[in-house]
């Protein structure tokens, strides 16, 4: 049969059509069923081999000694917190402002007002000492725990992405026992400003970090150093888990694209900033509800359960300076990142300490926009702090590695 006849038969309904189609076998490319099964098996084998190679690459790369990772993480995290401390102070003042109307109307006005009236050291950088005392050991523990958890899970056969996510979650929980008490001290000193501050009536009046710690423990008990702990970890654990999952994946893609473990300054900063910023945006609803729980004010006819009392709720006989300090301890307490949500006038009072109940109530009364109030400042803080911290982490790790090699030679 000529070629022209075969082509013509393909468009006819004769039995020859089926025979020709069977010979040409357009759907199966001329392969028998056995050959198709074999090819499919080979393809799956290749995919499994690729996954195994990827797991091996992850295991062999990026495994510095634990001590190196802890030192680099401690220095990087502390430096990032120092750079962003003034923004942390401004947001703390805005969220804890007891004045009616509020003294600070915007972030810019808060910066300029605090700087002009109180200066840098006691104003914008108030609470720096407890911040440092908590930041370095906190990030030291975080990075040590993260590296151990991540490696353990990967060696156990867990997919790298899941290992990064879980490692960040576990690491932040381990570090929270250190950084939360330091943040309570830091936040109060940030609100207070200088001793006997005439420019901002915070209700706190400590002579310094040591005096603040002694006074809080003596008057309120040791547990006062952990106020807001539950709501804080509800926000910070998911944030850290997502941040490091995004960061590790970004590093992997960048190394594949560059064909080298050294991806350069721009990509180092970009991967860290993108990871922190994206995690900050996703966890913004948790940041909002955490702040609302810690800064809510009850109406006079509602018993004081979970909210911050105001002056008219305090009996005249109890309106002393120490009592005011005790009553105001439940203001916003920031931890691994400062809360960037500022309650708007007329916001519904949650009257609950439950994060899930708070999320439902905010969504019901304010919609999706209520969950993402302050998302801009939060994105700014988390992206810049994360970019600085993780860039310094990688840079210091490389320098320690170079120094170790020189010592061996």
VEXDREN-2710 file (C-alpha; in Angstrom, 1 decimal):
% VEXDREN-2710
k/r/px/py/pz
1/UNK/0.0/0.0/0.0
2/UNK/1.3/3.4/-1.0
3/UNK/2.0/6.1/1.6
4/UNK/-0.9/8.3/0.2
5/UNK/-3.3/5.4/0.6
6/UNK/-2.3/4.8/4.2
7/UNK/-2.8/8.5/5.0
8/UNK/-6.2/8.5/3.3
9/UNK/-7.3/5.3/5.2
10/UNK/-6.6/7.1/8.5
11/UNK/-9.6/9.3/7.9
12/UNK/-11.9/6.6/6.8
13/UNK/-14.1/4.2/8.9
14/UNK/-12.8/1.0/7.4
15/UNK/-11.2/-1.8/9.4
16/UNK/-7.9/-0.9/7.8
17/UNK/-8.0/2.3/9.8
18/UNK/-7.8/0.5/13.1
19/UNK/-4.9/-1.7/11.8
20/UNK/-3.0/1.4/10.6
21/UNK/-3.6/3.2/13.9
22/UNK/-2.5/0.1/15.8
23/UNK/0.7/0.1/13.7
24/UNK/1.4/3.8/14.1
25/UNK/0.3/3.7/17.8
26/UNK/0.2/7.5/18.2
27/UNK/-0.9/7.4/21.8
28/UNK/1.8/5.0/23.1
29/UNK/4.6/6.0/20.7
30/UNK/4.8/2.5/19.4
31/UNK/5.6/1.0/22.8
32/UNK/4.1/-2.2/24.2
33/UNK/2.4/-2.4/27.6
34/UNK/5.4/-4.1/29.0
35/UNK/7.7/-1.4/27.7
36/UNK/5.5/1.3/29.1
37/UNK/5.5/-0.3/32.5
38/UNK/9.3/-0.6/32.4
39/UNK/9.7/3.0/31.4
40/UNK/7.4/4.2/34.2
41/UNK/9.3/2.1/36.6
42/UNK/12.6/3.6/35.4
43/UNK/11.2/7.1/35.7
44/UNK/10.1/6.5/39.3
45/UNK/13.5/5.1/40.1
46/UNK/15.1/8.2/38.7
47/UNK/12.9/10.4/40.8
48/UNK/13.7/8.5/43.9
49/UNK/17.4/8.6/43.1
50/UNK/17.2/12.4/42.6
51/UNK/15.4/12.8/46.0
52/UNK/18.1/10.7/47.6
53/UNK/20.8/12.8/46.0
54/UNK/19.1/16.0/47.2
55/UNK/18.9/14.6/50.7
56/UNK/22.6/13.7/50.5
57/UNK/23.4/17.2/49.3
58/UNK/21.5/18.7/52.2
59/UNK/23.3/16.5/54.7
60/UNK/26.7/17.3/53.3
61/UNK/26.3/21.0/52.8
62/UNK/25.8/23.7/55.4
63/UNK/26.7/21.7/58.5
64/UNK/29.0/23.9/60.5
65/UNK/30.0/22.8/64.1
66/UNK/27.2/23.6/66.6
67/UNK/29.4/26.0/68.5
68/UNK/30.2/28.0/65.3
69/UNK/26.5/28.2/64.4
70/UNK/25.6/29.3/67.9
71/UNK/28.2/32.0/68.0
72/UNK/27.4/33.3/64.5
73/UNK/23.6/33.2/65.3
74/UNK/24.1/35.0/68.6
75/UNK/26.1/37.8/67.1
76/UNK/23.9/38.1/64.0
77/UNK/20.7/38.1/66.0
78/UNK/21.9/40.6/68.6
79/UNK/23.3/43.0/66.0
80/UNK/19.9/42.9/64.1
81/UNK/18.1/43.7/67.3
82/UNK/20.4/46.6/68.1
83/UNK/19.9/48.1/64.7
84/UNK/16.1/47.8/65.0
85/UNK/15.8/48.8/68.7
86/UNK/14.7/52.4/68.1
87/UNK/11.8/51.2/65.9
88/UNK/10.9/48.7/68.7
89/UNK/10.9/51.5/71.2
90/UNK/8.6/53.7/69.0
91/UNK/6.1/50.9/68.5
92/UNK/6.1/50.0/72.2
93/UNK/5.4/53.7/73.1
94/UNK/2.6/53.8/70.6
95/UNK/1.0/50.6/71.8
96/UNK/1.5/51.4/75.5
97/UNK/0.5/55.1/75.4
98/UNK/-1.9/55.8/78.3
99/UNK/-2.5/59.4/77.2
100/UNK/-5.9/60.4/75.9
101/UNK/-5.7/61.6/73.2
102/UNK/-2.5/59.6/72.3
103/UNK/0.7/61.6/72.5
104/UNK/2.1/60.0/69.4
105/UNK/0.0/60.2/66.3
106/UNK/2.4/58.4/63.9
107/UNK/5.7/56.6/63.7
108/UNK/7.5/59.7/62.4
109/UNK/6.1/62.0/65.1
110/UNK/7.0/59.4/67.8
111/UNK/10.6/59.2/66.5
112/UNK/11.1/63.0/66.4
113/UNK/9.2/63.6/69.7
114/UNK/11.2/61.0/71.7
115/UNK/14.5/62.1/70.2
116/UNK/13.9/65.8/70.9
117/UNK/12.5/65.4/74.5
118/UNK/14.4/62.3/75.8
119/UNK/17.4/61.8/73.5
120/UNK/19.0/58.7/72.1
121/UNK/20.3/56.7/75.0
122/UNK/17.4/57.1/77.5
123/UNK/14.8/57.7/74.8
124/UNK/15.0/55.8/71.6
125/UNK/17.4/53.2/73.0
126/UNK/15.8/52.9/76.5
127/UNK/15.8/49.2/77.6
128/UNK/18.9/48.4/75.5
129/UNK/20.6/46.5/78.3
130/UNK/17.9/43.9/79.0
131/UNK/17.4/43.6/75.3
132/UNK/21.1/42.6/74.9
133/UNK/21.0/40.3/78.0
134/UNK/18.1/38.4/76.4
135/UNK/19.0/38.7/72.7
136/UNK/22.4/37.1/72.7
137/UNK/21.7/34.0/74.9
138/UNK/18.3/33.7/73.3
139/UNK/19.6/33.6/69.7
140/UNK/22.5/31.4/70.9
141/UNK/20.0/28.8/72.1
142/UNK/17.8/29.3/69.1
143/UNK/20.5/28.6/66.5
144/UNK/22.0/25.7/68.4
145/UNK/18.6/24.1/68.8
146/UNK/17.6/24.8/65.2
147/UNK/20.8/23.2/63.8
148/UNK/20.4/20.1/66.0
149/UNK/16.7/19.7/65.3
150/UNK/17.1/20.2/61.5
151/UNK/19.9/17.8/61.2
152/UNK/18.3/15.1/63.3
153/UNK/15.1/15.3/61.3
154/UNK/16.9/15.2/57.9
155/UNK/19.0/12.3/59.0
156/UNK/15.8/10.5/60.0
157/UNK/14.5/10.8/56.5
158/UNK/12.2/13.8/56.9
159/UNK/12.0/16.0/53.9
160/UNK/14.2/19.1/54.2
161/UNK/11.4/21.6/53.9
162/UNK/9.5/19.9/56.8
163/UNK/12.7/19.7/58.8
164/UNK/13.4/23.5/58.4
165/UNK/9.8/24.3/59.5
166/UNK/9.8/22.0/62.5
167/UNK/13.3/23.1/63.5
168/UNK/12.4/26.7/63.6
169/UNK/9.3/25.9/65.6
170/UNK/11.3/23.9/68.2
171/UNK/14.1/26.4/68.4
172/UNK/11.9/29.4/69.1
173/UNK/10.1/27.4/71.9
174/UNK/13.5/26.6/73.5
175/UNK/14.7/30.2/73.3
176/UNK/11.4/31.6/74.6
177/UNK/12.2/30.8/78.2
178/UNK/15.2/33.2/78.0
179/UNK/13.9/36.0/75.8
180/UNK/10.4/36.5/77.3
181/UNK/11.6/37.7/80.7
182/UNK/14.2/40.0/79.2
183/UNK/11.5/41.4/76.9
184/UNK/9.3/42.2/79.9
185/UNK/12.1/44.2/81.4
186/UNK/13.0/45.8/78.1
187/UNK/9.4/46.8/77.3
188/UNK/8.8/48.5/80.7
189/UNK/12.1/50.4/80.5
190/UNK/11.2/51.5/76.9
191/UNK/7.8/52.8/78.1
192/UNK/9.4/54.5/81.0
193/UNK/12.2/56.2/79.3
194/UNK/14.5/58.0/81.7
195/UNK/14.1/57.8/85.5
196/UNK/11.3/60.2/86.6
197/UNK/10.5/61.0/83.0
198/UNK/8.4/64.2/82.8
199/UNK/7.5/63.7/79.2
200/UNK/5.8/60.3/79.2
201/UNK/3.6/59.0/82.1
202/UNK/4.1/55.2/81.7
203/UNK/3.4/54.3/85.4
204/UNK/6.9/52.8/85.6
205/UNK/9.8/54.4/87.4
206/UNK/12.8/52.1/87.7
207/UNK/16.3/53.3/88.3
208/UNK/17.7/50.7/85.8
209/UNK/17.5/47.1/84.7
210/UNK/18.6/45.6/88.0
211/UNK/16.1/47.8/90.0
212/UNK/13.3/46.8/87.5
213/UNK/14.0/43.1/88.0
214/UNK/14.1/43.4/91.8
215/UNK/11.0/45.5/92.0
216/UNK/8.9/43.3/89.7
217/UNK/9.9/40.1/91.5
218/UNK/9.4/41.6/95.0
219/UNK/6.0/43.3/94.2
220/UNK/4.5/41.0/91.6
221/UNK/6.3/37.7/91.9
222/UNK/8.7/35.9/89.6
223/UNK/5.8/34.8/87.3
224/UNK/5.3/38.5/86.3
225/UNK/8.4/38.1/84.1
226/UNK/6.3/35.8/81.9
227/UNK/3.2/37.9/81.4
228/UNK/1.9/37.4/77.9
229/UNK/3.9/34.2/77.4
230/UNK/1.1/32.2/75.8
231/UNK/0.0/34.8/73.3
232/UNK/3.6/35.6/72.5
233/UNK/4.6/32.1/71.6
234/UNK/1.4/31.7/69.6
235/UNK/2.8/34.4/67.4
236/UNK/6.6/33.8/67.5
237/UNK/6.7/30.0/67.0
238/UNK/4.9/30.1/63.7
239/UNK/6.9/33.1/62.7
240/UNK/10.3/31.5/63.3
241/UNK/9.1/28.2/61.7
242/UNK/8.0/30.0/58.5
243/UNK/11.0/32.4/58.5
244/UNK/13.6/29.6/58.4
245/UNK/11.6/27.3/56.1
246/UNK/11.5/30.2/53.6
247/UNK/15.1/31.2/54.2
248/UNK/16.5/27.7/53.7
249/UNK/14.5/27.2/50.5
250/UNK/15.6/30.6/49.2
251/UNK/19.2/29.7/49.9
252/UNK/18.8/26.3/48.1
253/UNK/17.3/28.0/45.0
254/UNK/20.0/30.7/45.1
255/UNK/22.8/28.2/45.2
256/UNK/21.4/26.2/42.4
257/UNK/20.9/29.3/40.3
258/UNK/24.5/30.6/41.0
259/UNK/26.0/27.1/40.9
260/UNK/28.0/27.9/44.1
261/UNK/27.5/27.9/47.8
262/UNK/28.7/31.5/47.8
263/UNK/25.7/33.4/46.5
264/UNK/27.0/36.9/47.1
265/UNK/25.9/39.9/49.1
266/UNK/22.7/40.9/47.3
267/UNK/21.2/37.4/47.3
268/UNK/22.2/36.8/51.0
269/UNK/20.4/40.0/52.0
270/UNK/17.4/39.3/49.7
271/UNK/16.8/35.7/50.9
272/UNK/17.0/36.8/54.6
273/UNK/14.8/39.8/54.1
274/UNK/12.2/38.0/52.0
275/UNK/12.0/35.2/54.5
276/UNK/11.4/37.5/57.4
277/UNK/9.1/39.8/55.6
278/UNK/6.9/37.0/54.2
279/UNK/6.7/35.2/57.5
280/UNK/5.8/38.6/59.2
281/UNK/3.0/39.2/56.8
282/UNK/1.5/35.7/57.2
283/UNK/1.7/35.8/61.0
284/UNK/0.3/39.4/61.2
285/UNK/-3.2/38.2/62.4
286/UNK/-1.4/36.5/65.3
287/UNK/0.5/39.7/66.0
288/UNK/-2.8/41.7/66.0
289/UNK/-4.7/39.4/68.4
290/UNK/-1.7/39.1/70.7
291/UNK/-1.5/42.9/71.1
292/UNK/-5.3/43.2/71.4
293/UNK/-5.3/40.7/74.2
294/UNK/-2.5/42.4/76.1
295/UNK/-3.7/46.0/75.6
296/UNK/-7.5/45.6/75.8
297/UNK/-9.4/47.9/78.3
298/UNK/-12.5/46.7/80.0
299/UNK/-15.6/48.9/80.4
300/UNK/-16.3/49.9/84.1
301/UNK/-19.1/47.4/84.5
302/UNK/-17.0/44.5/83.3
303/UNK/-14.7/42.6/85.7
304/UNK/-11.0/43.0/85.1
305/UNK/-10.0/39.6/83.8
306/UNK/-7.5/39.8/81.0
307/UNK/-7.1/43.5/80.2
308/UNK/-5.1/46.5/81.1
309/UNK/-6.8/48.6/83.8
310/UNK/-7.0/52.3/83.4
311/UNK/-6.9/54.9/86.1
312/UNK/-10.6/55.1/86.8
313/UNK/-10.7/51.3/87.5
314/UNK/-8.2/51.7/90.3
315/UNK/-9.5/52.5/93.8
316/UNK/-8.3/55.7/95.2
317/UNK/-6.7/53.9/98.1
318/UNK/-4.7/51.8/95.7
319/UNK/-3.6/54.5/93.4
320/UNK/0.0/54.4/94.4
321/UNK/3.0/54.2/92.2
322/UNK/3.8/50.5/92.9
323/UNK/0.1/49.6/92.3
324/UNK/0.1/51.5/89.1
325/UNK/3.1/49.6/88.0
326/UNK/1.4/46.3/88.8
327/UNK/-1.7/47.2/87.0
328/UNK/0.1/48.2/83.8
329/UNK/2.2/45.1/83.4
330/UNK/-0.1/43.6/80.7
331/UNK/0.7/46.1/78.0
332/UNK/2.2/44.8/74.8
333/UNK/5.3/42.7/75.3
334/UNK/7.2/42.1/72.2
335/UNK/9.7/39.3/71.7
336/UNK/11.5/38.1/68.6
337/UNK/9.8/40.9/66.7
338/UNK/8.0/43.9/68.1
339/UNK/4.2/44.0/67.7
340/UNK/3.4/46.5/65.0
341/UNK/-0.3/46.7/65.5
342/UNK/-1.6/49.9/67.1
343/UNK/-5.2/49.5/68.3
344/UNK/-7.5/52.0/66.6
345/UNK/-10.0/54.1/68.6
346/UNK/-13.3/52.2/68.9
347/UNK/-11.8/48.7/68.3
348/UNK/-14.0/46.0/69.9
349/UNK/-12.8/44.8/73.3
350/UNK/-12.0/41.1/73.0
351/UNK/-12.4/40.3/76.7
352/UNK/-10.6/37.0/76.3
353/UNK/-7.2/35.5/76.6
354/UNK/-7.8/32.9/73.9
355/UNK/-5.9/33.5/70.7
356/UNK/-8.4/31.5/68.6
357/UNK/-11.4/33.2/70.1
358/UNK/-9.8/36.6/69.6
359/UNK/-9.1/35.8/65.9
360/UNK/-12.7/34.8/65.3
361/UNK/-14.1/37.9/67.1
362/UNK/-11.8/40.3/65.1
363/UNK/-12.7/38.7/61.8
364/UNK/-16.4/38.8/62.7
365/UNK/-16.4/42.5/63.7
366/UNK/-13.7/44.0/61.5
367/UNK/-13.3/41.5/58.6
368/UNK/-10.0/40.5/57.0
369/UNK/-8.7/44.1/57.3
370/UNK/-8.8/43.7/61.1
371/UNK/-6.4/40.8/60.9
372/UNK/-3.9/42.7/58.9
373/UNK/-3.7/46.1/60.7
374/UNK/-0.2/47.3/60.9
375/UNK/1.0/44.8/58.3
376/UNK/3.2/47.5/56.6
377/UNK/5.4/48.3/59.7
378/UNK/5.5/44.6/60.6
379/UNK/6.8/43.8/57.1
380/UNK/9.4/46.5/57.4
381/UNK/10.6/45.4/60.8
382/UNK/10.7/41.7/60.1
383/UNK/12.3/42.0/56.7
384/UNK/15.1/44.4/57.7
385/UNK/15.9/42.6/61.0
386/UNK/15.8/39.1/59.3
387/UNK/18.0/40.3/56.4
388/UNK/20.6/41.8/58.8
389/UNK/20.6/38.8/61.2
390/UNK/20.8/36.1/58.6
391/UNK/23.4/37.9/56.4
392/UNK/25.6/38.4/59.5
393/UNK/25.0/34.8/60.4
394/UNK/26.3/33.5/57.1
395/UNK/29.2/36.0/57.0
396/UNK/30.4/35.2/60.5
397/UNK/30.1/31.4/59.8
398/UNK/32.4/31.8/56.7
399/UNK/34.9/33.9/58.7
400/UNK/35.0/31.3/61.5
401/UNK/35.5/28.6/58.9
402/UNK/38.4/30.4/57.2
403/UNK/40.0/31.1/60.6
404/UNK/39.7/27.4/61.6
405/UNK/41.3/26.3/58.3
406/UNK/44.2/28.7/58.9
407/UNK/44.7/27.4/62.4
408/UNK/44.9/23.8/61.1
409/UNK/47.6/24.8/58.6
END
